[in-house]
């Protein structure tokens, strides 16, 4: 093992009084959703809104005076960047952060706000590597690796110490995997305290690097994912052996499952989760039978999500639940018809969100029109009632995608 429980306990002493001991609370609504008894560790409440504060501080605190004067460099899609920038500023250590050009603006802006020099390069974290090495060599900087560093791993492992102190009865931890620092550290800590505990990892389906390594597979890696914080193509040399030894299974989650998990945290728990931060819950939504009846600890490991993306997710989930519904009606093109339809929808209890006349379709008579209507409904059954009523009124409703209707 690259680290031991003693390393993690020592790391806890380093961060004490500086990094928040975040709350872990029962989540009865998420429990009802999944069939498991869920407790959530709210690492999104850290100063930089992610667990990365822990490992970054442990690493920075270990530097010599000469290393501190020269400065540090890090590669990150956002959360590690913010943590290194924030704690480097606190410790008066110059910091350079190399970030992919695809990093959400909210994370780039937050990193710069802490005083770090930000260099944007490449489409992914892996493509930042060469630029990072160039700058590191030119300036003599110390690399603060996002996951493949013993002190980083030890710092992240302090989370499990707190979780099992707060809730000793946990029998399962579900932990997101990018490069593996978070799950490796917490697997070591949890297994040391409770050898029987089940450690389950989760990766985005588009970035199954660890899953491939564990299963001798070659699933494709790459593509735009909501979970950009765990969009890692390379497996950590220090983290993989720990994962292989202590993690029972790695579950892949698709984009729809990640969206559903982010939305569940927001609407049910009233808290902000980015895609990577919600990956543990996404795994439980993908495989509810795997966790049914278990006492599960989830690490909400990050809350830095672009507000525009979050708004889009909420609308998409309303569409999936048929609480926002769009349909196309065929209507006679004469005065008063639109008012009649609006009145009818009001009688049916549907709230009109958007209406669009389309008169130039060739499959419509010259004296007819198509009417695209987007409405808010109570649930899927109510949506079906509304569409059936429109059919009974002779308007020939055809269900269409909400996004297409609102373009």
FIGU-643104 format. One record per residue (C-alpha): y negated, x negated, z negated. Coordinates in nm, 3 decimals. Layout:
       y       x       z
       Y       X       Z
...
This chain:
       y       x       z
   0.000   0.000   0.000
  -0.351  -0.120   0.083
  -0.482   0.019  -0.247
  -0.348   0.126  -0.586
  -0.442   0.385  -0.842
  -0.617   0.105  -1.035
  -0.843   0.043  -0.736
  -0.934   0.411  -0.725
  -1.002   0.424  -1.098
  -1.226   0.118  -1.062
  -1.408   0.287  -0.773
  -1.468   0.585  -0.994
  -1.653   0.361  -1.237
  -1.872   0.227  -0.954
  -1.987   0.571  -0.839
  -2.021   0.729  -1.184
  -2.370   0.860  -1.244
  -2.476   0.814  -0.882
  -2.236   1.024  -0.673
  -2.206   1.387  -0.773
  -1.889   1.505  -0.944
  -1.865   1.810  -0.723
  -1.731   2.144  -0.848
  -1.385   2.271  -0.760
  -1.367   2.648  -0.772
  -1.108   2.915  -0.706
  -1.153   3.096  -0.374
  -0.999   3.441  -0.410
  -1.121   3.566  -0.071
  -0.972   3.266   0.110
  -0.658   3.315  -0.095
  -0.633   3.675   0.025
  -0.688   3.555   0.382
  -0.408   3.297   0.371
  -0.156   3.422   0.115
  -0.194   3.105  -0.095
  -0.389   3.042  -0.415
  -0.677   2.826  -0.295
  -0.917   2.602  -0.485
  -1.205   2.442  -0.294
  -1.359   2.105  -0.374
  -1.721   2.130  -0.258
  -1.798   1.783  -0.123
  -2.061   1.944   0.101
  -2.282   1.943  -0.209
  -2.321   1.564  -0.210
  -2.668   1.428  -0.133
  -2.568   1.359   0.229
  -2.352   1.674   0.233
  -2.018   1.496   0.271
  -1.754   1.301   0.080
  -1.861   0.981   0.259
  -2.107   0.902  -0.022
  -1.814   0.785  -0.234
  -1.661   0.516  -0.015
  -1.993   0.397   0.122
  -2.133   0.328  -0.224
  -1.818   0.148  -0.340
  -1.831  -0.080  -0.035
  -2.205  -0.151  -0.054
  -2.187  -0.222  -0.427
  -1.927  -0.493  -0.360
  -2.153  -0.702  -0.133
  -2.287  -1.042  -0.237
  -2.660  -1.103  -0.261
  -2.652  -1.297   0.068
  -2.470  -1.011   0.243
  -2.721  -0.762   0.108
  -3.014  -0.965   0.240
  -2.865  -0.990   0.590
  -2.779  -0.619   0.600
  -2.495  -0.395   0.710
  -2.381  -0.216   1.023
  -2.163   0.092   1.066
  -2.018   0.307   1.342
  -2.018   0.681   1.282
  -2.048   1.024   1.440
  -2.263   1.131   1.150
  -2.144   1.164   0.792
  -2.047   0.802   0.730
  -2.375   0.708   0.898
  -2.578   0.918   0.659
  -2.392   0.793   0.354
  -2.433   0.426   0.449
  -2.800   0.479   0.539
  -2.877   0.666   0.216
  -2.707   0.427  -0.026
  -2.822   0.118   0.165
  -3.180   0.241   0.125
  -3.124   0.299  -0.247
  -2.988  -0.055  -0.284
  -3.258  -0.201  -0.053
  -3.003  -0.319   0.203
  -3.110  -0.311   0.574
  -2.874  -0.087   0.773
  -2.798  -0.042   1.143
  -2.593   0.260   1.249
  -2.428   0.283   1.593
  -2.367   0.646   1.688
  -2.225   0.817   2.000
  -2.485   0.981   2.222
  -2.291   1.306   2.170
  -2.358   1.312   1.795
  -2.525   1.641   1.688
  -2.900   1.596   1.659
  -2.901   1.718   1.298
  -2.685   1.417   1.201
  -2.890   1.166   1.400
  -3.214   1.294   1.247
  -3.069   1.287   0.895
  -2.950   0.928   0.938
  -3.291   0.812   1.061
  -3.460   0.997   0.776
  -3.286   0.763   0.530
  -3.453   0.463   0.696
  -3.163   0.324   0.897
  -3.199   0.182   1.248
  -2.997   0.412   1.477
  -2.847   0.284   1.802
  -2.702   0.553   2.032
  -2.424   0.427   2.257
  -2.117   0.571   2.432
  -1.956   0.913   2.438
  -1.733   0.872   2.132
  -1.692   0.664   1.815
  -1.439   0.438   1.988
  -1.689   0.363   2.268
  -1.941   0.241   2.009
  -1.715  -0.046   1.907
  -1.830  -0.306   2.161
  -2.200  -0.245   2.095
  -2.142  -0.261   1.721
  -1.963  -0.596   1.755
  -2.248  -0.737   1.965
  -2.515  -0.642   1.711
  -2.301  -0.755   1.417
  -2.253  -1.098   1.576
  -2.618  -1.137   1.677
  -2.758  -1.054   1.333
  -2.478  -1.166   1.099
  -2.438  -0.817   0.952
  -2.151  -0.694   0.733
  -1.945  -0.414   0.882
  -1.903  -0.102   0.669
  -1.600   0.050   0.839
  -1.577   0.431   0.825
  -1.212   0.433   0.713
  -1.014   0.109   0.759
  -1.142  -0.073   0.452
  -0.974  -0.091   0.111
  -1.294  -0.019  -0.083
  -1.383   0.275   0.141
  -1.033   0.419   0.093
  -1.051   0.370  -0.284
  -1.388   0.544  -0.303
  -1.261   0.847  -0.114
  -0.957   0.865  -0.342
  -1.177   0.949  -0.640
  -1.186   1.308  -0.514
  -0.820   1.371  -0.602
  -0.872   1.230  -0.952
  -1.136   1.496  -1.012
  -0.935   1.774  -0.846
  -0.625   1.721  -1.059
  -0.832   1.689  -1.376
  -0.995   2.023  -1.301
  -0.676   2.197  -1.187
  -0.358   2.011  -1.291
  -0.141   2.293  -1.153
  -0.219   2.216  -0.788
   0.104   2.167  -0.594
  -0.045   2.101  -0.247
  -0.346   1.923  -0.102
  -0.447   1.987   0.261
  -0.673   1.708   0.384
  -0.846   1.648   0.720
  -0.761   1.327   0.909
  -0.992   1.129   1.133
  -0.921   0.760   1.082
  -0.730   0.841   0.765
  -0.949   0.700   0.487
  -0.990   1.035   0.311
  -0.624   1.133   0.315
  -0.496   0.782   0.236
  -0.712   0.740  -0.073
  -0.642   1.086  -0.204
  -0.271   1.067  -0.132
  -0.245   0.748  -0.341
  -0.445   0.902  -0.626
  -0.269   1.239  -0.624
   0.081   1.096  -0.600
   0.008   0.854  -0.886
  -0.103   1.139  -1.109
   0.151   1.395  -0.989
   0.442   1.255  -0.784
   0.568   1.602  -0.691
   0.247   1.709  -0.518
   0.271   1.785  -0.145
   0.012   1.609   0.073
  -0.048   1.774   0.412
  -0.282   1.634   0.675
  -0.458   1.809   0.960
  -0.606   1.680   1.286
  -0.789   1.847   1.573
  -0.547   1.921   1.857
  -0.778   1.729   2.090
  -0.755   1.413   1.874
  -0.393   1.381   1.754
  -0.400   1.004   1.703
  -0.214   0.999   1.370
   0.022   1.279   1.477
   0.114   1.073   1.784
   0.173   0.762   1.573
   0.393   0.944   1.323
   0.596   1.128   1.586
   0.621   0.861   1.854
   0.439   1.097   2.090
   0.167   1.055   2.348
  -0.031   1.379   2.341
  -0.364   1.334   2.525
  -0.661   1.235   2.313
  -1.020   1.331   2.392
  -1.256   1.614   2.474
  -1.539   1.808   2.308
  -1.435   1.937   1.966
  -1.611   2.130   1.691
  -1.458   1.877   1.451
  -1.647   1.574   1.583
  -1.628   1.416   1.237
  -1.252   1.363   1.281
  -1.260   1.299   1.657
  -1.104   0.954   1.623
  -0.885   0.792   1.888
  -0.772   0.487   1.689
  -0.529   0.486   1.397
  -0.632   0.283   1.092
  -0.422  -0.027   1.025
  -0.461   0.020   0.650
  -0.442   0.397   0.645
  -0.141   0.466   0.869
   0.121   0.306   0.640
  -0.011   0.512   0.347
  -0.001   0.831   0.551
   0.350   0.752   0.675
   0.469   0.694   0.318
   0.295   0.975   0.127
   0.202   1.258   0.367
   0.473   1.517   0.433
   0.331   1.663   0.755
   0.031   1.654   0.987
  -0.072   1.991   1.135
  -0.274   2.013   1.457
  -0.545   2.280   1.475
  -0.710   2.413   1.790
  -1.076   2.495   1.844
  -1.038   2.869   1.777
  -0.874   2.795   1.441
  -1.153   2.553   1.351
  -1.415   2.814   1.443
  -1.239   3.076   1.236
  -1.228   2.842   0.935
  -1.598   2.752   0.961
  -1.682   3.122   0.983
  -1.459   3.205   0.684
  -1.633   2.949   0.466
  -1.971   3.090   0.563
  -1.897   3.462   0.546
  -1.643   3.466   0.261
  -1.745   3.168   0.045
  -2.115   3.170   0.141
  -2.109   2.794   0.195
  -2.164   2.564   0.492
  -1.873   2.377   0.649
  -1.878   2.164   0.962
  -1.571   2.164   1.187
  -1.411   1.862   1.024
  -1.495   1.997   0.679
  -1.312   2.321   0.753
  -1.005   2.157   0.911
  -0.792   2.196   0.598
  -0.851   2.570   0.592
  -0.790   2.583   0.967
  -0.442   2.436   0.909
  -0.367   2.710   0.658
  -0.485   2.976   0.904
  -0.267   2.819   1.174
   0.043   2.797   0.954
   0.013   3.057   0.675
   0.389   3.067   0.611
   0.381   2.692   0.533
   0.150   2.755   0.235
   0.231   3.109   0.123
   0.247   3.137  -0.256
   0.141   2.778  -0.314
  -0.146   2.653  -0.529
  -0.351   2.462  -0.273
  -0.649   2.231  -0.311
  -0.884   2.208  -0.012
  -1.154   1.944   0.030
  -1.457   2.095   0.201
  -1.543   1.744   0.306
  -1.863   1.800   0.505
  -2.131   2.059   0.568
  -2.346   1.894   0.836
  -2.322   2.144   1.118
  -2.579   2.213   1.388
  -2.740   2.554   1.308
  -2.723   2.653   1.675
  -2.348   2.585   1.685
  -2.301   2.777   1.361
  -2.487   3.078   1.502
  -2.269   3.068   1.812
  -1.952   3.057   1.600
  -2.061   3.362   1.402
  -2.122   3.566   1.718
  -1.791   3.452   1.869
  -1.603   3.554   1.554
  -1.771   3.894   1.555
  -1.650   3.929   1.914
  -1.294   3.824   1.821
  -1.297   4.085   1.543
  -1.435   4.348   1.785
  -1.745   4.389   1.570
  -1.955   4.299   1.872
  -1.827   4.462   2.190
  -1.949   4.455   2.548
  -1.851   4.693   2.825
  -1.966   4.784   3.173
  -2.032   5.148   3.259
  -2.062   5.310   3.601
  -2.350   5.559   3.588
  -2.557   5.778   3.825
  -2.893   5.615   3.899
  -3.125   5.895   3.793
  -3.389   5.946   3.524
  -3.268   6.023   3.173
  -2.915   5.881   3.197
  -2.994   5.570   2.996
  -3.144   5.785   2.720
  -2.834   6.006   2.719
  -2.608   5.704   2.678
  -2.824   5.560   2.400
  -2.817   5.891   2.216
  -2.440   5.919   2.261
  -2.380   5.567   2.127
  -2.600   5.648   1.828
  -2.393   5.960   1.760
  -2.081   5.744   1.770
  -2.227   5.504   1.512
  -2.261   5.207   1.750
  -2.569   4.987   1.718
  -2.702   4.881   2.062
  -2.775   4.507   2.081
  -2.840   4.461   2.453
  -2.854   4.666   2.774
  -2.866   4.540   3.134
  -2.892   4.752   3.453
  -2.712   4.612   3.760
  -2.792   4.809   4.076
  -2.695   4.566   4.350
  -2.316   4.554   4.310
  -2.150   4.650   4.639
  -1.875   4.847   4.463
  -2.138   5.094   4.337
  -2.272   5.381   4.551
  -2.636   5.352   4.658
  -2.729   5.622   4.407
  -2.527   5.461   4.127
  -2.561   5.161   3.896
  -2.365   4.946   3.660
  -2.481   4.933   3.300
  -2.374   4.645   3.076
  -2.397   4.741   2.711
  -2.340   4.523   2.406
  -2.299   4.709   2.078
  -2.221   4.633   1.717
  -1.928   4.826   1.570
  -1.759   4.850   1.231
  -1.422   4.711   1.338
  -1.167   4.708   1.622
  -1.069   5.072   1.570
  -1.431   5.185   1.585
  -1.485   4.979   1.902
  -1.186   5.148   2.064
  -1.323   5.492   1.967
  -1.657   5.410   2.129
  -1.497   5.291   2.454
  -1.268   5.595   2.465
  -1.566   5.827   2.417
  -1.750   5.658   2.705
  -1.442   5.711   2.922
  -1.422   6.078   2.824
  -1.788   6.115   2.924
  -1.700   5.988   3.273
  -1.865   5.645   3.260
  -1.549   5.443   3.343
  -1.602   5.171   3.079
  -1.457   4.824   3.143
  -1.443   4.576   2.854
  -1.615   4.245   2.933
  -1.660   3.918   2.747
  -1.954   3.928   2.508
  -2.082   3.590   2.627
  -2.078   3.702   2.990
  -2.264   4.022   2.903
  -2.534   3.840   2.710
  -2.607   3.568   2.969
